[in-house]
Amino acid sequence: MHANKKLPYTITWDKDGMISQAFGNVRVTPTHFLINPEGEIVMRKIGVLNSIRLHDMLQNMGLNKG
């Protein structure tokens, strides 16, 4: 969990653009990715996330018990 903001995900700074390139040259922020346990990108979303849809997707992958 991010210590200062209490965010339940990791935030990183892509100083040299390598992460952006690895994910298809991301140019707009926020861009969110959901990666399944097999390492496949199962969702790419630019802008605000739909928390209900995200919760459902996590639950379908067995990653959200709530």
C-alpha positions in Angstrom: 0.0 0.0 0.0 1.3 3.5 -0.9 2.4 4.9 2.5 1.5 8.6 2.1 -1.8 8.3 0.3 -2.9 4.9 1.6 -3.5 3.7 -2.0 -4.0 0.0 -2.5 -1.7 -0.1 -5.6 1.8 0.8 -6.6 2.6 4.1 -8.2 5.8 4.5 -10.2 7.6 7.2 -12.1 8.5 6.3 -15.7 11.4 8.6 -16.0 12.9 7.2 -19.2 9.6 6.0 -20.8 10.5 2.3 -20.8 7.3 1.3 -18.9 5.2 3.4 -21.3 6.8 1.6 -24.3 6.3 -1.8 -22.7 2.5 -1.1 -22.5 2.0 0.1 -26.0 3.3 3.7 -25.8 0.9 5.0 -23.1 0.5 8.8 -23.8 -2.5 9.7 -21.6 -2.7 9.6 -17.8 -4.3 8.1 -16.0 -4.1 4.9 -17.9 -5.1 1.8 -15.9 -4.2 -1.8 -16.6 -5.6 -4.9 -15.0 -3.2 -7.9 -15.3 -4.5 -11.3 -14.5 -2.5 -13.9 -12.5 -1.1 -15.3 -15.8 0.4 -12.0 -16.7 -2.0 -11.1 -19.4 -3.5 -7.6 -19.7 -7.2 -8.1 -19.4 -8.3 -4.5 -19.2 -6.8 -1.2 -20.4 -8.7 1.9 -19.4 -7.9 5.6 -20.0 -9.5 7.9 -17.5 -11.7 7.2 -14.5 -12.2 3.6 -13.5 -15.7 2.1 -13.0 -15.2 0.6 -9.5 -18.2 -1.7 -9.9 -16.8 -3.2 -13.2 -13.3 -3.5 -11.7 -14.7 -5.2 -8.6 -16.6 -7.7 -10.8 -13.5 -8.4 -12.9 -11.4 -9.0 -9.9 -14.0 -11.2 -8.4 -14.3 -13.3 -11.6 -10.5 -13.8 -11.4 -10.8 -14.9 -7.8 -8.8 -11.9 -6.6 -11.5 -10.0 -4.7 -13.2 -11.8 -1.8 -15.4 -8.8 -0.8 
